[in-house]
Amino acid sequence: MQLYKTVKPVSLSIGLMLFFKTVTAQLYIGTGETFRQWGNVQLTLHNTDIINHGNFFPGLGSVLFTGNNNSTISGTQTTVFNDFEINKTNGSVVMLQQLIDIVRNARFTSGNLDLNGNILDLGITGILLGENENSRITGSNGGQVLFSTVLNNPSGANPGNLGAVITSGQNLGTVLIRRGHRSQVNNYGNGNSILRYYDIVPVNTVPFSATLRINYFDGELNGLTENGLVFWNSSDNLHWTNEHFTLGNTNLNYMEKTGISSFGRWTLSSNNNGLPVIFILFNLKCDEKRILLTWKTAQEQNSSHYTIEKSTDGVSWKAMGTVPAAGNSNTERSYLFTDNNPAQNSYYRIAQFDIDGRVARTNILRSSCIPGNDFSVWPNPFANRIFISVTADRPSGAVIKIFDSKGALVKKQDATVLAGNTQLTVHTGHLPAGAYNLSVEWSAGQINKVIQLLKQ
């Protein structure tokens, strides 16, 4: 349904409220077309999507998203809002499928805004208002909120109201702050930080001393114990350092660290969680009558050894060999293990043992040495993530696509597959419950197969 489509500007008088109330609808702006708000008009979109391929001029007006169904903002063009407000019910969300800009306010009353791997840019004037436990920004699938400002001797500055409070006696110059909501994971398949992190990038890199306070919501704890949180910092989003903390308040939901001399990426996690991305590859390849297992690590901390585990049913596991680990390493390392007595449709995983006895495991790969190209998906029904096992005859780039029951593309992820069997992980926590279709494309061409999935 096209509620507004015109090749001429739409003039709305000051004080007029334009209200679309429908079961499902679209505000569609075609290529070369214009939608314009004049004055301080309020545009209320009830269970309505915005699809913008043209020009959306917000003027001084506001756009209010209401209703009990999810709404999306998509199209080929960036949509710019002056005032943006979410007042959704029934747990429904507004989901981004394209970059949006906020000139003045992004206000939260009820319902979440899911970044869905996209950017919300506050520029230098925008601000977040009213975020709370039941109405806030989420983004387990990636995406960031951006704000840029000048911080000269800041005292308790909270730029853009992003929740990163900065104090410093120095002139930090122009500072770009990016807030994300994806857990900083170690690639074991488990989240290891709260669902909030900050990239703080000052123009002035001269030595300074600063205090950083990170605010968070209980809904972002990601299973971590609140009174055990400490600061973790990374300069490359790969190698992490435990920075401990200076003070914190679990009632007011913040942690604070003084004496910071450089920024980078900051998050909160537990004391014994190093947050390195350990496993960056786990691959299985059929080689005549053998199975070749290869894996790579980007970093290792106190690693003792790897145990290769095998199963015939994916439930009961038996150790079939060990490989010494590097101990401590900040460089990429490769490992190989050969199973000389494979059985068709066996399951494999790698267990990494630390010196202190802790164990972490890779995801599971299943051997399928039938020539050709194919893929399988599990679990089904799924919840926060799905695993895709791709069998390919040669290495290539791959594209994973998930479509909702209406045929709309709701998730797209690029990946790399190797010759043999490669397991890919897709985070799906942002998707609402319902039926979906999944396809995978790689250099062999799109396999003529679409798998039907159900989100619980």
N, C-alpha and C positions, 0 to 999 in steps of 0.2 A: 504494500500500500504506500503510495507516494502522497504524503500529507502536504508537502510544499515543494514544488518544482517550477522554476521560472528562469527565463534568460534575462529578466529585468530585476533590479533590486526590489526587495520586498520592504515596503515602508510601514512601520508599525508606530502608531502615535504614542507619545509620552503618556505613561500611566496605564496604557492598555495591557491587559494580561491575555496572552495567547495560551490556551489550554487544550492539549490533545488528550482525550480520554478514550482509549481503545483497548481491546484485548491484546493484540499484538500489532505494532505499527512501525513505520520507518519514516524518519525525516530524511528524505533523499535529495541530495544536491548533485546534479550531474556535471560532467566536465564542461567548463565554460559558463556554468550557471552560478548565480549568486543568491545567498540568503543573508538578509541584513536586518539587524535589530537597531531601531532608532531610539534615541533617548535612553531612559532607564526601564524599558519594558521588561517584564518577566515572562520568560518562555517556560511553561511547565510541560514536561514530557512524561506522560503516564504510561508505563510499560512500552516505551518507545525507544527504538534504536536511532542513532545518527549515522548515516552513511554519506561521507563528504568527499566527493570527487572534484568539487569546484571551489567556491569561496564562501566562507562563513565569517561575516563581520559582526562582532558582538556588541559594538557600540559601548554604551555604559550600562547595558542591561545585564540580566542574570538568567541562568538556565537552571531549572530545578528538575531533578529526576525523581519521580514518585512511582508508586505501584508495587505490586507484589510479585512481579516477574523480573527476571534479569534483563538488563539493557546493555547494549554494546555501543562503542564509538569506533567507527572504522572508516575505510575509504583510502584513497591515494593521497589525500591532502591533509596537512595538519589542521586540526580544528582549534581555534583560539577562543577561549572563554574569558569574559571579564569577571563576573561572579559565577561560581559553579557550586551547586549544592546537591547533596544526596539525602533523600528522605524516603528510603525504601523500607518495605515491611516484609514479613514472612521469610526473613533470612536472604532475601534477594540482593543482588550486587549490580554494580555498574562495572563492566569489563572493557578494558582498553584493547583495541586491535590496531591502534595507530597512535603515534605521538600526539599529545595535546599540550597546549600552552595555557597557563593561567596568568592573567594580567593583575588581578587584585586578590580575590579570595577563593579558596576551595574550602567549603563549609561542610561539616559532617553532622548530620542529625540522627539518621538511622540507616543502617546498611553500609556495606564495605565498597571500596573502590579497589578492584583487582588490577594491578599493573599488567599482569599477563605477559611479562617480557618486554614491555614498552616503557616509554619515558613520559613522566609528567614534569614539565619544565615550568618552574615558577619564575624564571628569569631573574630580574633584580628587584621586582616589586611585589610578586605574589606572596601569599602567606597561607598556611594551613590553619583552620579554625575548627575547634570543637571535636577533635579526634578523641575517641573514648573506647572503652572495651568492646562496645557493640557497634561502633561506627568508625572505621579507620581505613588506612591504606594497607593492603596486603600485596604479596607478590612472591609466593613460593615458586613460581615459574620464572622468576627473574624480573628485570625492570628496575628503574630507579626514579626517585624524585630529585630534581636538581634545583639548586638555588645558588646565586653568586652575589657576593657583597664585599665591601671594603671593611676590614677589621683593623682599626688603629687603636692600640691599647684597649681592647675590648674587656668589659667587666660584666660577666654573666650574660653575654650576648647569646641569643638563641635564633640564629638567622633563619628566616622563613618559617619560624616556629616548627622546625624539623625535629626538635628534641635533642640536638647536640649543643650543649651549653659551653661556651668557650670564654676563658679568661686569660689574658696575657698582658704583660707590661710592655710588649714590643708592638711595633707596627708590622702586622702580617701582610699588609697590602690587600690586593684582591684575592679572595678565597672562594674557591668552588667547593660546594658541599653536595655530595651525592648520598642519598639514603636508599638502601635496598632492604629487601625482606626475605631473601633466600638464605637458608641456613648455610653457614660455611662448613662444608662437609669434608670428610677425609676419604671419600670414594669407597668406603666400606658399605655404602648404602644407608648409613644412619646419619641423621642430623647431629651436629656437634656444637652448634652455637644457638643463641636465641635467634628468633626470626627477625633480626634487625642488625644492620651494620652501617657504617659510615665511611665514605672516602672523603678525606679532608685534604684539599690541595691548595696550599697558599702559593702565591706568585713569589713572595720573598722567601728565599730558602736560607737566609742568614740564621745563625744560631739564635734560639729563643727558648723561653720557658713558658709553658702554658698549662692550664688546668682544663680538663675535659670532663663534662658530666654527660652520661648517656641515660636518657629516659626510655622507658619501655612499658609495655602493657603485659598483664598476666597472660593474655592470650598469645604472647610471643615467646613464652619461656621454652617452648619446644621440648617439654619433658624434663628440663634441667631443674635442679633444686635451687630455689631463688637465693637462699642464704649462702650458697657456695659459689656464686658468680664472681669472676675476676675479669680484668681486661686482658684482651689478646690483640696483638698488633702485627701487621704484615706490610711489607713494602712492595711485595710482588704478588700478593694474593695466593701465595704458595707456601712460603716458609713463615711460620708463626712463632711469636715470642710471648711468653707469659709475662705480662706487665703488672700483675697483682692488682691492688687497688688501694686507695687512700681512705675512702669512706663510702658508705652506702646506706640506703634506707629502703627496706623491703615494703614498708607501708606506703611510702611515696613513690616507689618503683623507680629508683635511680641508683647508679653507681658513679663514683667520681675518682679521678686519677689526677694527681698533681705532678709537677716536675717533668712534663712532657717536652722533649727537645726536638721532636720531628713528628709529623703526622703520617699519613698513609691510610690503610684500612684498619678500622677498629671495630671490635665486636665484644660480646660478653659470652663466656663459657665457664666451664668448671676448671679447677686447679690442675687436674690430672689429664687434661684433654689437649694434646698438642696441636690439633687441627691441621696437620700436614696432609696434603693430597698425596697419599701413599701410592695406591695402585692406579696407574694411568692406562693400563692395558691388561686385558686377560683374553687370550685367544686360544682356540683349539683348531688343529688342522689334521686331517687324515693324510697319512703318508704310507701308502701300500697297506701293510698289515700292522701299522703302528699308529698311535695317537701322539701328536706333538703338542705339548702344552707350553705356551710362552706367556710371560707376564713381565711388566715393567713397573718400576717405582720411580717417582720423581724425588722422593726424600724418604729417609729412614731414620728413626730415632730409637735407640736402644733395642734394635731388632736382633733376635737370637737366631731363628731359623724359620723356614717355611715347610709345612707339611702338606703333601698332596693327598687329598681325600677323594674317594670314589664311592659311588652308590649305584645300585641297580634300580632303585625305585625313587630316589630323591629324598628319602626319609632316613633310612639307616645308612651310616657312613663308615668306611674303613680306611685307615691310613695306609697308603701304598708306597710311601717314600718321603724323604726329607731332602732339603737343599739348604746349605748354610746361607744366612742373611748377611748384609753388609755391616750391621751394627749401627753405625751413624754415618750418614751420607747426605750430602746436599746436591748430588748430581744424579742424573738419570742412570738407572741400572737395569739390565735385562737378565732374565732367568729362563731356563729351559728344563723341561722334564719330559721323558719319553715313556709312554705306557706300551710295552711290547706285547701285552696280552689283553687287548681291548675287546669289549663286547659291544654289539650294536645297541645304540640307545642307552649307553652308560652316562652317568652324571659325574661331573668333576667340580671341585672348588679348591681354592688355596687357603690354608690357614696360616696366618702370620703370628708368630709367638714373640712377645717382647722378653727382654732379659728378666723383668719382674714377674713374668708368668701370665700377663694379660694376652688375650687372643682376639684377633679380628679376622674375619673371613671375607673373601671376594663373593660376588654373586655366583650363581650356578650356571655352568655350561653343559649342554647335552650333546653327546657325540651323535652325528648322523652322517655316515660316510657314503651316502648315496650321491653320485655325481649330479650336478645341476645347481639351481638357485632356488631358494625357498626361505620362508621365515615362519616362525611361530611366536605366539604371545601368551604370557601368563602373568599374574593370575587373572581369571575371568569367572565371576565378577572381580573388579579391582577397586582399590581405594585411593591411596595417595601416590602410587607409582605402579608402572607396569614394566615388564621386562620383555625384550624382543630378542629372539635368537635368530640370527641371519646366517644362512649357509650360502656362501658365494664362491664362484670358481676363480675369482681374481679380486684384488683389492680395488676399492673405488670409494668415492664419496657417496653418501646416501641421504635421502630425504624422507622423514617420517611425517605422515599427515593423519590427523584425527578430525573426523567430521561428526557433527551432531546429527540428530534424527531428521533435521530439516535439510541436511546436505551442506550446511555452512561449515567452513573450515574454522576450527576452534583451537587448533594446535599444530604448529609446524616446527620441526626440529631437524637441523643438519647433523650429520654424523659421519663416521668413517667405518667402513667394514673391511676386513682383511680376508684373504683367501682362506677358506675353511669356515669355521663357526665363530661368530663374534656376537657377544651379548651387549645389548644397548639398554640403557635405562631412560625412561621418560617419566618425569614428575607430573602428576595429574591431580594434585591436591586442590587446585583452583577450579577444576571442572565440577559443575553441579551433578547431582545424581541423574541418571538417565541412560539412554541407549546411544552408542557411538559406533562408527565404522573406522577402521584403521587400514592404511596402506603404507607400503615401504617401496621406494624406488632407488635403484642403484644402476651401475653401468650396464648390467645385464638387461636393462629395460624393466619396466614396471611388471612385476609378476601379476598375472591375471588372477588375483586373489585379494579379496577384501574381507577382513576379519571383523565380525560383529562383537562388540564389547558391551558390558553393562557396568555402570558406575553405581556402587551401593550408596 
